Amino acid sequence: MSISGMMLSVHSAHANFVLPHQTQREARPVRIVATNVYLRTAAGWRMIVHHASPAPAEKPPAVAEPPPPKFLH
C-alpha cells in the first residue's frame, strides 16, 4: 500500500526474511510488516521514518475450552 502527496509518501510492505545462518532445509521464513515514510527535500526523496515488526500469525492460537463447572450438592 502506498499513499503519496507532493511532499510526503507513506509505504507499507510485507516481506519474508530467512536468517542467514540457517540451511535451506531448516530455513523458516519470518514474516515482517514494515512502514516507511519519505519526505521530498531539495536533495530528493529521503526516508524519515522506518518501522518493522513481526507480522501477526496466520491463524490465532487455539483456545482450550474451560472445563465444565463442578456442582456440589
Residue pairs with C-beta under 8 A, 6 or more apart in sequence:
1 11
1 12
2 9
2 10
2 11
2 12
3 9
3 10
4 10
6 40
7 39
7 40
8 37
8 38
8 39
8 40
9 37
9 38
9 40
9 45
10 35
10 36
10 37
10 38
11 35
11 36
11 37
11 38
12 33
12 34
12 35
13 33
13 34
13 35
13 36
14 31
14 32
14 33
14 34
14 55
15 31
15 32
15 34
16 29
16 30
16 31
16 32
17 29
17 30
17 32
18 27
18 28
18 29
18 30
19 27
19 30
22 28
30 54
31 54
31 55
32 52
32 53
32 54
32 55
33 52
33 53
33 54
33 55
34 50
34 51
34 52
35 49
35 50
35 51
35 52
36 47
36 49
36 50
37 47
37 48
37 49
37 50
38 45
38 46
38 47
38 48
39 45
39 46
39 48
40 46
